[in-house]
Amino acid sequence: LGLQLSALPFIWFEENTDFSRYTRGNEFRVTKVFTEEAALSVSHQYKYVRIEPKVTLPDTIKGVTNSVKAQLLLDLRDEFFDPRRGFYFVPSIEYAGGIFGGQNHFIRLAAEERVFWTFLGNTLAQRFRAGTVIPTNGFAVYEEFYLGGQYTLRGYPERSLGPDSIGEERYGRILLSLNLEYRVRLPFNFGIVGFFDAGYVDNEIDLEESEYFKTTAGVGVRYLTPIGPVRLDFGFPLTEEGFEVYFGLYHTF
């Protein structure tokens, strides 16, 4: 039948200036593999989150998200860790709460697309993400989208944009995000990357009037290993002062 079964238990602990966040749960997934490049998966996730205040939050925030998600995967990249050409597309729909119970009730529609081209002997990479969360009977702010940080909008702190908040973290129900990179290979397994990021997170679409549409640019250094690059990025907001420095493994996308 070409079915693959997987279970992924998870537990996280995060310390924030305003609060401590505990997350635990499990995801059970069934995947139908059509070809090496295409698959469809259906998963059930049970997640418990508890946010304990330190200073500014009025009380402990806690709740269960019990959801089912369907996701299509189309992966035509030539290489997993360091692609130079190809296409990647993942649309998904998630239904939480309702007959499954829990404190969070919503429908999440999301899609991510990536394209890689060889240009002047190097790699031009592009990623676009879009999503919306539709409440069906109320849900916690932490289930919304966020922007900022090395994987979304380089130049702004992690989870720093959006109209809704938990302490200093910001969130929104609508997400649009674009990342562009030009990846140049240098001798001795080194590389340099120039990038442009644009992101929008809000509760309605109004790119002209919203204060949560931001653009950034920057440069990064890469050291290429057999399992992917080691990464150092410097991101700068294009309409504000300041910058952010990021260190990580693998490409941002």
Buried (B, 14 or more C-beta within 10 A) or exposed (E): EEEEEEEEEEEEEEEBEBBBBBBBBEBBBEBEBEEEBBBBBEBBBBBBBBBEBEEEBEEEBEBBBBBBBEBBBBBBBEEEBBBBBBBBBBBBBBBBBBEBEBBBBBBBEBBBBBBBEEEEEBBBBBBBBBBBBEBEEEBBBBBBBBBBBBBBBBBBBBBBBBBBBBBBBBBBBBBBBBBBBBBBBEEEEEBBBEBBBBBBBBBEEEEEEBEBBBBBBBEBBBEBEEEBBBBBBBBBBEEEEEEBEBEBEBBBB
